Amino acid sequence: ISAPSAETGSIGVEINGKVVWAEGKPAETRSGEGSVTWSWQVNGEDTLLLTVETMEEGRYRIDLRTASGSATRYFIHMAAAPEAWFTGVFERVVDGHQNNSWEEGISTGLGLRGEKMDVKLKPTVSAYAPFYISSENYSVFVHGTWPGFFDFCSSYPGHVQAAFEGSALEMVLSTAAEPMELVRRHALETGPSIVPPGWAFGPWRWRDEHFNKKEYFDGTPVQTPYNSDLAEDVMLMKFYGIPCTAHWIDRPWGPGVRGFDDYEFDPDRFPRAPEMIRWLNRNGIELMMWIGPFVMGEQADYAEENNYYLESNIWRDSRQILMDFTNPEAVKWWGENGPGKLARMGIKGFKMDRADGEKLLDSLHLYTWEGTSYRENFNDYPRQYVRAAYQAVEPVLGDDFILFPRAQYTGSARYGGLWAGDTNGKPEGLRSAVIGMQRCAVMGYPVWGSDIGGYWGEFNRETCLRWLGFGCFSPLMETGPTLNRGFWNIIEGTRPDEELIATWRLYSKIRMEIAPYVRSLAMEARETGTPIARPLFLQYPGQPEAWDDWQTYLLGPDLLVHVIWEKGKTSGRLYLPEGETWIDAWDLSQEYAGGQYLEVEAPLYRTPVFIRKGSALELGDLEALYEESLLLAGKPFDLSELELLEIW
């Protein structure tokens, strides 16, 4: 802890809107073995207290507060070596609007030196943790949920600044021989993380909106008794031999202006919903549903009458009553009549949207049921939301379900995984997802997925092909929304995109092969804190190249994956870590000694993947699988004939 300049002290406080820095030699008090407190006089008669307590070897609790409790924000500066490297804190690449994270020309990678970021939820790429690690083999974890910021040598080139609101600043500084130990320790302290059921590690399919039409996209009359878009997806995936273990229905799926009233299915959009679920299950597919942290329709009346709500932002002129998850009665009622109700229907997955600031109000003058200000509650709301859903669903389904929110803060990983928010489909959107997955691994959020092809923006066919490979070799694989169309009609008025269909089939088949391996990694994450996807530096910290090549990562110890995100590139340069022999998964006759960079050819369907020699993993002949998939993708289909094959 040191001062970054003559004008700025090493530690300080904000009192009545003014920042006061500690000055002069402090008084020192030792209170028992392993604890020392220093004190300074500040702001007239107040006292600033800094306590450092040794918790165990290599772990130190740092507590900064004023004796009177008058301070509202605390500052601390820590010296950083010239080459020190930092990561963690948030999923988005850089701070500000999420669009900044996929801006053309962006250069920030996995490391955060030179960046300053708020530690306060922003939609929609919204996994946060007040935690970072340094290449100097230390980590910092700030306790509590008050907003703050980290500044990694941006304002002061030789210093990291941490500043957080609240009545005190309490943080834990940990040291270790290697960064993996810091990540493991944090993950276990704030978790442990969930282990979803086996089906959740297979390939998923979804659309942002399901329409129930009288004709399929090619003009074939619809005869299915269920939603036509969903039936089309299932029948054509079966026709092409594309495996699918889960299908999720996004909003709108219920009645009302926003399709989310009262946790009821809209019978026009989704006729015969209970029979539809059973039909999906007969096809080996579990159903997942979109939900939000608010209620609508008659449920909104009830929540309002019983004071179960928080004041919230109005979203698109809709009456949405935001639940107060600090109220035990509200949690019980919402759980029984919301996710618990769906679980009793046999729905086993829940995409949990909107807990990250689109609805939340930020105020020091509004309070939750338990008396916390909205501002202190703001970052904690995602954890409360996913915990409430877990408490509702677990008694019904045991461990056979997955919760899948987009917003995360300390403690969320105990209850659910996450997806990467509403990422743009442009090449830089894929780039941001590769970085976000690895940041989440560091922060203790191992069960992660992203919308293959991006959620919004211009659909980029080349990027989608690359994203299919990345999605396959992510902790979770979810394909959608793909413009609410299948790859057989991704561009209206054209014939099926055989290359996209073949690549989707290729990676869905590979995913089925590695799903047990990925689930075993989720179990390891729960038991040891070791993430599923691993930045190279976590596994090989002694190799400088492992800190530089963020486009290459490990999926567990045995698969090394390189993502090409740039448009027009058909080759890549990647680092193979030293100490291992790496086998090219696309040509098993090719083995390479680690400790070198390698140029690899990578046509659009081919994500560079290497298997660690000695691994028991077998992916088979991937080139042959792709050629088989291309042949199948060229077969003509007749949807009316496919309907006749179904037992509705």
N, C-alpha and C positions, 0 to 999 in steps of 0.2 A: 504494500500500500504506500503510494508516494504521490507527491504533488506534481501535476503536469506543467505548472508554470508558476511564476512569482505571484501572479494575480489569483490563481485558482489553487485552493488547498487540496490536500489528499482526501479529506472527508468534509462533508458539509450538510447543512439542513436548510429547508425552506420554512420560514416562519412569517406568517402574514404576507405572503407573496414575495418575500425577500430571501435570497440565498446568502447564508452566513457560513464562512469557512472556519474550521478549527485553526487556531493560531497559537504559537508558543509551545513551551514544554508542558505536557499534561501531568496531572497527578496520577500516580499509579497505585492500584489496590489489588492485592491478590486474595482471592476468596477460595481457598482450598487448592488442592493439587490439580494442575492442568487448566486453571482459569485465571485470567488477568483482565482487569478493567482499567482503562485510561479515561480521564475526565478533563474537559475543558470548560471554561466559562464562556458562554456565548450569549449574544442578544441581551446584554445587561446582566440579569441575575440568574438566567437559566443555565443548566449544565448539560453538556453533550457527553454521552457515555458510550464508549466503544469497548465491548467485551469480546474477548477471543477465548474460546474454550476448546480444549483438545477432547474430542469425542472418542477417538481411538487413533491408533497410529495412521497418519496420513489423512485424517479428517478433522476439520476444524469448524466449529460453529461461530459465526461472526454476527454480533448483535449490535446495532447502532440505534440509539434512541435519545430523546431528551428526558431529563428528570421530570419536567412538568407535563410532558405529552403534548406540547404546543406545536411541534413541528408537523408538517403535513407531507413532506417529501424529504428523502435522504439520498445523498450522493456519496459515492466512493470511487476512487481512482486506483487502478492497479497497473504497475509498470509492465510493458510488453517488450520482449526482445525484438530486434529489427526484423527477424525472419519468422516471428511467431505467427501461427495460423489458427483460425478459429472457425467453428461451425456449430450448428444447433439452432436454437431459438424459435425459428419458424420455418414453415414449409415453402412459402413463396420465395422466389429468388432474391428479390430486393423489396424494400419497404415502399409504402405508398399504395396507390390503386393497383389491383392485381394485374391490370394491363401492362404495368411497368415490367412485370416479370417475364413477359414474352414480347417485349418491344424489339423490333428489328435492330440488330447491331449490339444487343446486350452482351456484355463480356463477363459479368460476375458469374462465378461458378459455385462450387460447393462451399468454398471458403468465404469468410465474411470480413476479412481485414479491409478496412477502408469504408465499411458500411455502418450506418446507424439505423436502428429499427425500433419502433414502438413495440412493446410487449402488451398488446391490447388487440383483441380479436377484430379482424376485418373480413368481410365477406369477399369471395366465397372460398378462396384457397386459405383455409383458416385453422390449420393445426399449429398450435403455439405451445411453447414450454419456456419458463424462465430459467433456462439451463443451456450452458454451452461448454464445449471442451476446447482445450488449447493443445497445440503441438508441443507445448512445454510440459505436457503430461499433468495438467491440472484441469479441474472442472469447477464451475460455479453453478449452484442451484439456489434460487431465491424462493423462500417459502411464502405462502400466501397467494392471494388472487388480485391484489391491487395492481392497477396499471403502472407501467414504468417504461424504461428504455435501456438498451445497451448501445454503446458507441464503441466500435472496434477500431480505434486509432484513426478515426475520421476527423474529429475536432482537435485531438492531440495525438500526433503521429506515434508517440512512444507510450501511449496509455490506453487502457480500456476503461470506460466510464460506465458504471451502473447507477441508475437513479430510479427509485420506486417510491410511490405514494404509500400512505398508511401511517399508523401511530408509531411504527418502528420498522427498521429494515433488518430482517433476519435471513442470513444465507449460510450455506454450507460450502466451504471450499475443500475439495478433495484432491489428493495427489495419488499417483499410482505409477508403476513402472511402465505401463502401456495404456494407450487410450481405450482399448477394449474393456479394460477393467473398470474404467470410469463410466462407460456406457452401461455395462452390466449392473453396476451398483445403483445407478440412477433408475434404471428400468425396474429393478426389483423393489426399490424404495417407493416408487410411485405406482407400481403395479401390484402383483405381476399381471402380464397381459393375458388376454383370453386365448383359448384354443378352440376355434370353430369346428363343427363336425366335418367329416371327410368330404361330403358333397360340396361344401362351401369352397373347397380348393380346386374344384373343377372349373370348366369354362361357363360363364354366364352370358345371357343375352338380355337386352332391354331396348325399349324405345322410350323417348320422352313423352310421347302421346300415342295412345292406342285408339284408333278409330274403328268403329264397327260399320263396315260398308256392305253394300249390296253386291258389289263386284270386287274381285281381287284386282291387283294392279294391271293384270294383262287382259281384263275384261271378262274373265271367267265368273259366272254367277256364284255367289256364296251360298253354300248349303250347310255349313257348320252351324251348330246351335250355340257356339261360343263366339267370343270376340274375333272378328275376321283377321285383324293384324296379328294377334297372338297365334291363331291357328295357322296362318300363313308361315310365320316364323318356324313353328314346330314342324309342320309338314315338310317344308323345304330343307330344313336342317337334317331331318331324317332322310330325305331323298338324296342329299349330297353326302351323307355320312359324316355330318359335322356334330360331334358330341356336345351336349349341353346338360349341365347338372342343375341349373337354376335359371329361372326367367323372372325378371322383376317388372312390375307395373308401376310406372311413375304417375304423378298427378297430371291430369284429372282422372280419378277412378270412381268417385262418388257423385252424389247429386249436388246441386247448388251451383252458385255462380263460379266458384273456383274448383268444383269437382272434389270437395273434401268435407261434405257435411256429415256429421254424426257417425263416422266410421261405418258407413253403409255403402254397398256397391250400387252404382247406377245401373238399373236393369236394362236400360237401352244400350249403354256402352259395353257392359259386361253381363249379358244375360246368363242365367243359370250358373252363377259363380261357384256354388259348392260342387256341382258336377264338373265344372271346368277344372277346379283344383284336383279332383280325383283323376280326371283325364291326364293332366300334367304328371301327376304322381305315377300313373301307369306307364308313362313314357320316361320315367326315371328323372323327372324334373321337379324340383321344389319351387314353390312360389314365394317371391319376395314382393313387398309393397312399400311404396313411398308413404312416409308420415311426416308431420311437422309438430313443433312444440306448442301449437295452438289448437283450439277447437273452433268449429263453425256450426252453423245451423242451430238446432235446439240445444245441443251440448253447450254452445256459446251462452245461451240464456241461462242454463243451469250453473255454469262456472261463474258467471257474473253475479247471479243471485246469491251464491254461496261464498263470494269473495275469494275465489280460487285463482285469481289472475294477477298479472302485473300490467301496469300501464305500458303501452307499446306503440311503436311506429305503425302508422296505417300503410298497408301494402296494397297497391293497385286498387284503392277504393273498396277494399273488402273488409268485412267485419270479422276479424280473427282475434279471438281472445287468448292471449298468451298465458300459458299456465305458470303458476308460482310453485316451483318444485321444492321450495323450502317448507311448504305447508304439507304435513303428513296426510291430512285428510284429502287434500287436492291430489296428491300423488296416488293415493289408493283409488280414488274415484276415476282419475284419468287412466290409470293402469288397467282397471277392470273394464272400462268402457271404450278404451282405445286399443293399444297393442295387445292387451290380454284377450280382448274380444276377437281380434284377428287370429291370434295364436290358437284359440279354441276352434277356429274354422280350419286349422291345418296349415296356416301361413307361417313359414319358418324363417323368413328374413325380412329385415326392416331397414329401408334406406331412410335415415333420419336427417332431414334437411333443416335449414333455417335457424340455427341456434347461435349465430355468429355476428349479429349486429344489424341485419336487415330488419328485424323486428324489435330487438332490444333497445331500450332507452338507457341513456347514461346520465345519471343524476346523483348528486350528493344529498338531495332533499326529498327523494322518494325512497321508500323502504319496503323490503320484502316482508313476508309473514313473520320470519324469525328476527327481523329487526336490522338486517344488513342493508346498507345503502345500495341502491342500484349500481353505483359505480364499483363498489367492492365486489358485488355479485356478478358483474358483467362477464369476467373471464371464467368464472366458475360455472356459469349457466350450462355449457355443453356437458360438463360432467354430471350435473344434476339431472339433466334430460336423459342421458344414456343410462344412468343408474336407475332412474324411475322406470324406464322401459325394461331394463333387465329384471328388476324386481317384479314386474308384471308378467313377463314371459317365462322366466325360468321355472316357476311352479307348474306351468302348463306343459312345457316342452322339455324340461330337464336341461341337458346340454346340447340338444339337437336344434340349434338356431344360431343365427348371426345377427348382430346389430351393426349397422354400417353408417355412422354419422360422418359428416364432413368436418365439423368443428371439434377441436380437441384442446384440452388444457390439462393441467396436472391431475392425474387420477383417472382420466377417461379410459385409458387402455385396460383397466380392470374389467370393463364391461363391453367393449366393442372394438371393431376395427375402424377403418376410415377409407374414404375416397378423396381424391385430390381436388374436389370442388369443380367449379364450372370453367374448365381450362379451354383456351382457344385451340381450334384445330389446326392452326398454322404450324410450320416447323418449329418455331420458337416455343410453341405450346408444349410440344413433345419434349423439347429441351428442358423446359421448366419442370415437367413431371419427373424426368430422370433425376434432377437435382432434388426435387421435393421428396421423392421416395427415400433417398439417402439421408436427407436431413431428418425425416421422421424416424429412420432407423436409429439415429444418434439420440433423438429426443425421447425414445422409449415407446414409440408407436409402430410396432413391427408389422401389424396385419393391415396392409395398405394396398389400394388399387387405384387405377385411373381410368377415365372414360376413353376407351380405345377409339382413336379418330378425333378426340376432342369433343367438348360439349356444344360449343357454339362457334360463331365466326364462319369464315369460308371453309367448306369441306375441301380438304387437300388429299387427293387420292394417294399420292406418293407418301405423304406423311402417315396416312392411315395404314398403308402396307408396312411401314417401319414400326408403327405403334402396335400392330398385331404381334410382332415378335417381342417387343418390350413388355406388352401386357402378359404374354405367355410366361415370361421369365420375371414376373413381379410376384409379390406374395399373394395377391388376388388377381384374377383375370376376368374382366367384364367388358363385353363388346357392345358398344352403343354410345349415344343414341343413333348414330349414322343417319342423320337427317330424317329420322322416323321411317326409314326404308331398309329393306334388306339389300345386300350387295347384288342381288339379282335385278334390282331396279333402282340402284343408287342414283343414277342419272335418268330422269324420266324420258321415256320415248326411245331408249336404247336397249340393246340386247343385254343379257346378264354379263356382268364384269367377271370373266372367267379367272383372271389373275387374282382379283380380290377374293373371290369365292374359294379358290384353291389355297391361297395363303391363309385365309380364315380357317379352313379345314386343317391345313398343315399344323398350325399352331394350337388349334383346339385338340388335335390328336396328340401332339407332344405334351400338351398340358395334362391330359388324362394319364400319360405315362409318369409324369413327375409329381402328380398331385400327392401321392403318399409321402414322397420325399419332402415336399413343401410343408405338409402337415407335421411331419416329424420335426422340422425346423421351428414351427410354431410351438410345439411342445418344449423344445429346447429353449426357446425364448421365454416361455413361462417359467421354466425351472431355473435357468441360469441368467436370464437377461440378455443373452446373445441375440442380436436381431436376425431376421430372416434374410433380408437383403443387406449386404455389407459393403460399405465403401472399402476400396482396396487398403487404405491406410489403417483400418481397424485390424485387419488380418496380418498386414505386413508393414508395421509402422517404421521399421528400420530401413525401408527402401524409399528414397526420396521420390522416385517416380510414382509410387503408390499414392502420394499426396497430391500429385498433379493431374493424374488421368481420371477425372470424375466421370467420363463417358463409359468407363469400364468399371464393373462392380462384380461382386460375388453374390450368387444366390446360394446361401449355405457355403460349406467349405469346398464343394465339388464342382460347381458350375461357374465359369467365368464368362460374363456377358458384356458385349460392347454394343452400344447403341449409336447408330448413325442417324442424326436428326436433320442434317443439312439437306436442302433440296438439290437434286442433281448429282449427288455423290454416290458412286457405286464401289467405293473402296474405303477402307478405314485403317488407321494406325493405332494400335493398342499396345499396352504394356502387359507382358506376361511375368508375374511375380517370380522372383528368384526362389530357389529351394524346392521347386516342383517341376514335374514334367507335365506339359499340357497337350491334350489330344484334341485335334480339330474335330468337332462334332459333325461337320459336313463332309469330312474325309478322314475316316478313322485310321487310315494308314499314315497320316501325317502327325508326327509327335515333335514337340518343340521344348527345348530346355528353357526354363524360366530365367529371368534376369535380362530380358531383351525386349526391344520394341519390334513389332511385327506388322507388316503391311498385308492386309487381307482383301481379297476380292469379295464384294458384297452386292450382288444384284438385289433388286428391291425386295424380293421374297426372303432373302437370306440374312438373318441376324447373326453376326459372328458369335459363336458359342464354343467354348473349350471345356473339356472334361478333365478334371485333375486325375492324373494317372494313379491307379490304386483304388479309385472310387468303384463302388458296386453299381453305379447308375449305368443304364443302357438305354440310349435313345433310338437305337436302330439306324436304318439307312434313311437319312433325312432327304437326300436327293431323290431317292426312289419314292418316298412318301409324297414329295411335292409333285413329281411326274404323275403319280397315281391320282393325286388331287386335281391336277389340271385336266386329266381325261374325264374324271367325273364331273368337273365344273362345266364341261362342254356338252353334257347330255341334255337333251330337251325334256321338258316336264309338262305334265297336264294336271293342273290343280284339281280338276273335277275327278280325275282318276285317283289322285292322292286322297281326296276326301273319302272315296269309296273304301279305301284301305283302312280307314280309322274306325275304331269302336268308340263312338262318342259316348 
